[in-house]
């Protein structure tokens, strides 16, 4: 894990699947190389739920493009959906990328659901482990889980290399670190927008949740309740209090402070998700942020 931590550095990038779906691969290659030049340590994207077919590209193919377009940056799936492929296929895809790009691939898994979501995920992990005894058994790769609650954190601690929490406040990072223990990877996602107007900045975040998904209980709303957010926060378009907890907005210095707060709370590596209309605009925000994410006063700093 220490080698992975060193490769990752402090900050990486998470890009939304619909953004990459809309972007021609040639443009993607240019922008991925640009992210690497800016000094970020990783590139991640996810995979839409199996019920949202056509909302994104196939995750292993997409991340192979990321790896091929760059030279050193770590690439991670955040997350590969377990409903989209059998455990044997997931291990085979991950091991192949890990063999082709040594030390540069992290597998993030999630998408579990149903009546026993964590039981489903644990069975999937056990089937992957069985597959790994015969299919490319000599190839290893770090494995992190989409984990929000205490039982999910326990599963990540016992059956994986760590957790990749999505769209959670800084206080959740501190809780996750305590539950995972000191040795596991903790890689939270943080949505950001470089906008000092609270109305337009919050509107960016609210636009991510279509009206049909409001006032619906999900694993996210359950976890927000664990953190002390109530009905007033979770109703409709979400309260300003909750939006401000899960979105880093403001000028570059303010947003960089939010990202750094996750590190102080126990994160190993923080993924910056710039909310933007297109990929080029997203990377433009990353470029504006990059100078504020270095720590030259720290002799042990690893850059971004």
C-alpha positions in Angstrom: 0.0 0.0 0.0 2.9 2.4 0.7 4.0 2.3 -3.0 0.4 3.0 -4.1 0.2 6.0 -1.6 3.4 7.4 -3.0 2.3 7.0 -6.6 -1.1 8.7 -5.8 0.3 11.7 -4.0 -2.3 13.9 -2.3 -4.8 14.9 -5.0 -6.3 13.2 -8.0 -9.2 13.8 -10.4 -12.7 12.2 -10.8 -14.6 12.8 -14.0 -18.3 12.1 -14.5 -19.2 9.3 -16.9 -21.7 11.4 -18.9 -19.0 14.0 -19.5 -16.6 11.4 -20.9 -19.4 9.8 -23.0 -20.1 13.2 -24.7 -16.3 13.7 -25.3 -14.7 12.2 -28.4 -11.8 9.9 -27.4 -9.3 12.1 -29.3 -10.2 15.0 -27.1 -10.1 12.8 -24.0 -6.5 11.8 -24.8 -5.5 15.5 -25.0 -7.2 16.4 -21.7 -5.9 13.3 -19.8 -2.4 14.2 -20.8 -3.1 17.8 -19.7 -4.2 16.6 -16.3 -1.0 14.6 -15.9 1.1 17.7 -16.8 -0.7 19.7 -14.2 0.7 17.3 -11.6 -2.4 15.5 -10.3 -1.6 12.0 -9.1 -4.6 10.0 -10.4 -7.5 9.9 -12.9 -10.8 8.2 -12.0 -14.3 7.8 -13.5 -17.2 5.6 -12.8 -19.8 3.4 -14.5 -23.5 4.2 -14.4 -25.9 1.7 -12.8 -27.0 -1.3 -14.8 -30.5 0.4 -15.0 -29.0 3.4 -16.8 -27.6 1.7 -19.9 -26.2 4.2 -22.4 -25.3 6.7 -19.7 -21.6 6.0 -19.9 -18.8 4.1 -21.6 -17.7 0.6 -20.5 -15.5 1.2 -17.5 -12.4 -1.0 -18.3 -12.2 0.3 -21.9 -12.5 3.9 -20.7 -9.8 3.5 -18.2 -7.6 1.8 -20.7 -7.8 5.0 -22.7 -6.8 7.0 -19.7 -3.8 4.8 -19.1 -2.7 4.8 -22.7 -2.9 8.6 -22.9 -0.7 9.2 -19.9 2.7 8.1 -18.7 2.9 8.0 -14.9 -0.6 8.9 -13.5 -2.5 6.3 -11.5 -5.9 5.4 -13.0 -8.8 4.1 -10.8 -12.4 3.0 -11.4 -14.7 4.9 -9.1 -16.5 2.6 -9.4 -16.9 -0.4 -11.7 -20.4 -1.6 -11.2 -20.7 -5.2 -10.0 -24.1 -5.6 -11.8 -22.4 -5.0 -15.2 -20.1 -8.1 -15.3 -19.3 -11.4 -13.6 -16.6 -11.5 -11.0 -14.3 -13.5 -13.3 -14.6 -10.7 -15.9 -13.9 -8.0 -13.4 -10.8 -9.7 -12.1 -9.6 -10.5 -15.6 -10.1 -6.9 -16.8 -8.4 -5.4 -13.7 -5.5 -7.8 -13.8 -4.9 -7.2 -17.5 -4.7 -3.4 -17.0 -2.5 -3.9 -13.9 -0.1 -6.1 -15.9 0.0 -3.7 -18.9 0.6 -0.7 -16.7 2.4 -1.9 -13.5 1.6 0.1 -10.4 -0.8 2.4 -12.2 -4.2 0.8 -11.8 -6.6 0.7 -8.8 -9.9 -1.2 -9.0 -12.9 0.4 -7.2 -16.0 -1.6 -7.0 -19.6 -0.7 -6.1 -23.1 -0.8 -7.5 -24.4 -3.4 -5.1 -28.1 -3.3 -4.2 -31.1 -5.4 -3.5 -32.3 -6.7 -0.1 -28.7 -7.7 1.0 -26.4 -5.3 -0.7 -23.3 -5.9 1.4 -23.9 -9.7 1.2 -24.0 -9.4 -2.5 -20.8 -7.4 -2.6 -19.0 -9.8 -0.3 -20.1 -12.8 -2.4 -18.8 -10.9 -5.5 -15.4 -10.3 -3.8 -15.1 -13.9 -2.7 -15.8 -15.0 -6.3 -13.2 -12.6 -7.6 -10.7 -14.0 -5.1 -11.5 -17.6 -6.3 -11.0 -16.5 -9.9 -7.7 -14.9 -9.1 -6.3 -18.3 -8.0 -6.3 -19.5 -11.6 -6.6 -16.4 -13.8 -3.5 -14.3 -13.8 -2.8 -15.2 -10.2 0.6 -13.5 -10.2 -0.9 -10.1 -11.0 -2.0 -8.0 -8.1 -3.8 -4.6 -7.9 -5.2 -2.4 -5.1 -8.9 -2.9 -4.5 -11.2 -0.3 -2.9 -14.9 -0.3 -2.2 -17.7 2.2 -2.4 -18.4 2.3 1.3 -20.4 4.7 3.4 -21.8 3.1 6.5 -20.2 1.1 9.4 -20.9 -2.4 7.9 -19.5 -1.3 4.5 -16.4 0.1 6.1 -15.9 -3.2 7.9 -16.2 -5.1 4.6 -13.7 -2.8 3.1 -11.3 -3.3 6.0 -11.7 -7.1 5.9 -11.9 -7.9 2.2 -10.3 -5.0 0.3 -7.5 -2.5 0.5 -9.6 0.4 1.5 -12.6 2.6 0.6 -13.6 5.2 -2.0 -16.5 7.2 -0.4 -18.5 9.3 -2.9 -20.0 12.8 -2.3 -19.6 12.9 1.5 -18.7 15.7 3.9 -15.3 16.1 5.5 -16.7 14.7 8.8 -17.4 11.4 7.0 -13.8 11.1 6.1 -12.7 11.3 9.7 -15.3 8.6 10.6 -14.2 6.4 7.7 -10.6 6.6 8.7 -11.4 5.5 12.3 -13.4 2.6 11.1 -10.9 1.4 8.4 -7.9 1.7 10.7 -4.5 3.3 9.8 -3.3 0.8 7.2 -6.1 1.0 4.6 -6.5 3.3 1.7 -9.1 6.1 2.1 -9.8 7.9 -1.2 -12.8 10.3 -0.9 -14.5 12.1 -3.7 -15.0 15.9 -3.5 -17.2 17.8 -5.9 -16.0 21.4 -6.5 -16.9 24.5 -8.5 -14.8 27.6 -8.8 -17.7 30.1 -8.3 -18.0 32.7 -5.5 -21.7 33.2 -6.0 -23.5 30.9 -3.6 -26.7 30.7 -5.6 -25.1 29.6 -8.9 -22.5 27.4 -7.2 -25.2 25.5 -5.3 -27.3 25.3 -8.4 -24.5 23.3 -10.0 -24.7 20.7 -7.3 -28.5 20.6 -7.2 -28.6 20.0 -11.0 -26.9 16.6 -10.5 -30.1 15.3 -8.8 -33.1 15.0 -11.2 -36.5 15.8 -9.7 -37.6 12.2 -9.9 -34.8 11.2 -7.4 -35.6 13.8 -4.8 -37.4 12.8 -1.6 -36.3 9.2 -2.3 -34.4 7.3 0.4 -31.0 6.0 -0.9 -27.8 4.8 0.7 -26.7 8.4 0.5 -29.7 9.9 2.4 -29.3 7.1 5.0 -25.7 8.0 5.6 -26.5 11.8 5.7 -28.9 11.0 8.5 -26.2 9.1 10.3 -24.1 12.3 10.1 -26.9 14.4 11.6 -28.7 15.8 8.6 -32.5 15.7 9.0 -35.7 15.9 6.9 -35.3 19.6 6.4 -31.8 19.0 4.9 -32.8 16.1 2.7 -36.2 17.3 1.3 -36.6 18.6 -2.2 -33.4 20.2 -3.6 -31.5 19.7 -0.3 -30.8 22.4 2.1 -28.0 24.9 1.7 -26.4 23.4 4.8 -26.1 20.0 3.1 -25.1 21.4 -0.2 -22.3 23.3 1.4 -21.2 20.2 3.2 -20.8 18.1 0.1 -19.7 20.8 -2.4 -16.5 22.8 -2.3 -17.2 26.1 -3.8 -15.7 29.6 -3.8 -12.4 30.9 -5.1 -9.3 28.8 -5.6 -7.9 29.2 -2.1 -11.3 28.4 -0.5 -11.8 25.2 -2.6 -8.2 24.1 -1.9 -8.9 24.5 1.8 -11.8 22.1 1.5 -9.7 19.5 -0.3 -7.0 19.8 2.3 -9.5 19.3 5.1 -10.1 15.8 3.9 -6.4 15.0 4.2 -6.4 16.5 7.7 -9.3 14.2 8.5 -7.4 11.1 7.5 -7.7 10.7 3.7 -4.7 9.3 1.8 -5.7 10.9 -1.5 -8.6 13.2 -2.4 -10.3 13.1 -5.8 -11.3 16.5 -7.2 -14.5 16.5 -9.3 -14.9 19.8 -11.1 -18.5 20.5 -12.0 -18.4 21.8 -15.5 -20.3 21.7 -18.8 -17.7 19.7 -20.7 -14.3 18.0 -20.2 -12.2 21.0 -21.4 -14.0 23.3 -19.0 -13.5 20.8 -16.2 -9.7 20.6 -16.8 -9.6 24.4 -17.0 -10.9 24.4 -13.4 -8.2 21.9 -12.4 -5.6 24.1 -14.0 -6.7 27.1 -11.9 -6.7 25.0 -8.7 -3.3 23.3 -9.3 -1.1 26.1 -7.9 -3.1 26.1 -4.7 -2.7 22.4 -4.1 1.0 22.3 -3.7 2.8 22.7 -0.4 6.3 23.9 -1.1 6.8 24.9 2.6 6.6 21.2 3.5 9.9 19.4 2.8 8.1 16.1 2.7 5.3 17.2 0.3 4.8 15.1 -2.8 3.5 17.9 -4.9 -0.1 17.6 -6.0 
